[in-house]
Amino acid sequence: MNLFTAQISNWDDWENVYQSISAFALLVEQILRKEQLPAAEMEQLTPGTNAVFKVGDYVIKVFAPAESGMDQTLDLQTELFATRHAYELGVCVPKVIADGFVQDKYNFAYMITEFVSGVELAQAVKTMTESEKVAIGQALRRATDNMNIPCACFNGIDVIHDHSRHWRWDDFPAQFKAERLAYIASHDFGQCVFVHGDLNLDNVLLTPKGELCIIDFADAVLAPALYEHALMAFSFEFDPALLQGYFGDYSTNEFIDMCINGLLIHDFGGDIAKEHFGVVDSLDMLRKALEQKL
């Protein structure tokens, strides 16, 4: 008899069930028994792509099975390596407790980390003073500087030259897409280093002790450091105090160059550009829109 009884034959099926405690309760109990961890009440956490629940002192992430239409094997491998790698670098991240697979109605991959109590930084900054924001920006920069160092290739992803990863720019005019690709082909973005890949204020927890804990490394890649810095700037919504803390005394032109370059190669760049500037026709229009934003 299957512990997980919901039907998953496409991504819509998965999206309809992945936040359901009742759907995953028996499966999670089996995972806990397998890993010899104590049972506890399940609680929902912030929704993502996979099923994520707090269970006592742990966070259990169950990855979407192959039947959903999305192969999550690479995401699992990436998140496991990247979380452990960041931990070894001395960055505050949740410690990985266990990982594996459980065969039920579907073959579910999972990982278990310690639960870190804290408030998402996206919420915490709303009530901070200017000086507190500067200090937070500085702390985030120390964390990214500790992470953004050369690293052995761990998932084979080429964020710059793999055109299959550029689909978020599909809604932009053909002229813009051609100009963007030509620019990428001719530009030197710098040495590739280890980056979190989705470092926004929702993926940083402010703990009761005032520490910053970085979570959710599923999008970690090797990329130029500006890949990380640009996303951080947009996540700050260009708040001057946060920018001051993170970037220090920066030149406006150099800052704009960094944001544009990071945006053009980022996996989420097209979505970010549309959200902040709409669909623009050229790189020059994108630059002018960013100048106006600042």
N, C-alpha and C positions, 0 to 999 in steps of 0.2 A: 504494500500500500504506500502510495506517495505521500510525503509530508507536505510538499508544495502542490497544490491542486489547480491553480489558475492556469489558463491556457495562454501560451505565448507563441504566436506564429509570425509576428511582425513588431515593428518598433512601437506602434500605437498600443498594442497589447501590453508591452512592457511599461509604457508611460502610464497606463491605467492602473497598474498594480504595484509599481516599485516603491511607493510610499506607504503601502498598506502593512500595518503591524500584524493584522490578523492573517494576511496571506503568507507572511514570512515567519510567524512565531514558531511553528514546529521545526522548520528548517534551521532557524537560528539556535534552537535548543539542541538540535543534533550536532551542529558545529561546535557549540560549547562543550558538549559531552566528548566529542572527538578530540578537542584540544585540552580537555580536563580543566575547564574553567567553570567557575560557579554560575549557576543560573540566576537571573535577576529580571526585573520588569523591563520591558522594552520601551524606549521613548523615541519619538521622531527627532531627527536633526534637520538642518537646512537642506532642502532638496537639491540634488545634483543630477548626474546622469545615471548613477547606479543607486541601489538600495542601501541606505546608510541609517543605522540605528545605534543609539546609546543603550548599552546593556550593562548596568552596574558601573564598574570602573573602566569599561572598555567601549570602543567604537567598532562595530562590525560593518564592513562594507561588502555587500554581495554584488558581484558584477553581472551585468546582463548576459544571459546565455546566447549561444550562437543562433538559436531559433529566433531571436529578436531582429536578426538581420544585421547586427553590428558585432563584429568580432572584437571582444574586449581583452583578448590575450595580451596584446601589446600594451594596453593601458595598465593592466595588472603588473606586467614585468617592469614597466617604466616607473609606476608609483612605488613599487617595492624597492627597486634600486635607488631611486631618487630620494625617498624618505630616509633610507638607511645612510645614504651618502651624505645628505645634509646633516644628519645626526652626528656622523663621524667628523664632520667639519666643525662641529661645535655650535651649530645653529639650533635654536630652540624649536624642536618639532616633536610630534607625538612619537613615542617609541613603538616600533613594530613588535607585536607580541607573537603573532602566528600568521601563517597563510597556507592556502592549499585549495583543494577541490572537494566537493561533496556531490556524489552521483545520486540524483533523485529522479523526479520526472524529467529534469534537465540536468546537465552537468554544470554546476555553479562553482565558479571561482570565488574565493573570498580572501580578505585580509583583515586582521584584527590589530588595532593599535590601542594604546592607553588613551583614556579620555582626559582631555585637558580642559579644565574649567576656565571659562573666560567669555568676554564679550567681543563680538565681531568689531573690528576697528572701524568699519563703516558706520556703526552706530556710536561708538565711543567718541569719535572725533567731533560729533555734533555738539557736545557739551564742553569741549576743551577750550581753554584760553589760548591766545596766540602763542605764548611761550611754551605751553604744553604741546601744541602742534609742532613747533620747531623741534622740540626734544624727541617727539615721536618720529619725525622725518629723519633725524639724525640716527636714531636707533634702527630704523628700517634700512638706512644706507649701510650701517655697519653689518647688518645681517646679509644684505645682498653682496657686499664686498667680500664677505667670508665665503659666500657660495660661488660667486662669479669668477671662478678660476678654471684653468684647463682641466679637462677630465677625459678619461678614455671613453670612446663611443659606446653607448649603452643601449641604444634602440634603433640605430641606423637611419634616423630621420634627418633629412636635409631641408630645413625650413626655408632656405633661400632659393634653391634651384628646383625643387620638386613642384612642378606646376600643378600637380593634382591636389596640392594643399592650398591653392589660391582661390578656391571656389567662392569665398566670401566677397570677392570683388566682381562676381558675375553680373551684378546689377549695374555696374558702371559702364559708361559708353566705351565702344571699341577703341576709340582714340586714346582714352585714358589708360585702358588696359595695356595697349601696345606701348605707350610711353612709359608706363610703370615697369614693364618687363625689360625694355631697353635700358632703363636707368639701373635696374637691379643687375643686369648682365655686365654693365660697365663700371659699377661702383664697388669700392673696397669698403666693406662694413666693419672690418677689424677681425681680430682673432675670435674664434668660437670658444666659448666657455660654458660651464654648467649653469643653466638658468632654470628657475622655477617654471616659467612659461605662462602662468596665469596669476601673477602676483598682483592681486587687487585687494582692496581693503576688506572684502568679504572673506578672504583666505588668510587673514591675520587675526589672531585672537589676542586681546589684552587681558592677561591673567590678573587675579586679585593681588598678586605680588608686583604688578606693574611690568611684567615681562611681556615681550611680543613672541607669540608662538605661531609659526607658519604651518599651514595645513594644506592638504590636497595637492599632491605633486604629480597628478596624472598627466599633466601637459609639459613635464620637464623635458628639455631638449638641450642639445649643444647649439648655441647661437651666439652672435656678438652680444656683448653686455648691454648695448643700447636697446636690444630686444626687450630686456627686463626693465630698463630705465624708462623707456617711452610708455610702456603700459602703466608703470607706477605713476607717471605724470598725469595721464588721463584718468587714472583711478582717483587721484587727488582732486579731480575737477579743477586743476590749476589753482588750488588754494595757495595764496602767497606764502603763508607761514609753513605749510607742509613742504612746498617747493624749496623754501629757504633752508629748511632743515635737511632735506634729502640731497639737494644739489649744491648748497652753499652759495657763494657769490658767482653766479653763472652769467655768461654773456647771452643776451637775448637771441642773437643770431645763431650762436652755437647751440643754444637750447632748442630753437626751432628746427635746425638741421637734425639734431638728435631725435626729436619727436617724429619728424617726417620719415627719416630713415628707418626708425624702429617700426613705425606704422606700416610702411610699405612691405616689410618682410614678415610681419607678425601673422601668425595663424588667424588671429581675431581682427587683423587690421581693417579689413573691409567693413566689418560690422561696426567697429569703433568709429571709423570715418563717417559712415552713414548716420550714426547716432549723434555725432557732434556737429557735422558740417553738411549733411545731406549728400546726394550724389553729385560730385563735381566732375567737370569735363577735362581737367588737366592738372598736372602737378603744380603748376603756377597758381591755379585757383585753390588748390588744397593748401598751399603755403600761405596765401593771402587770408584764407578762412581761419587758419591757425593764428596768424598775426592779429586778426580782429578779436579772436577768442582771448588772447592775452591782454 
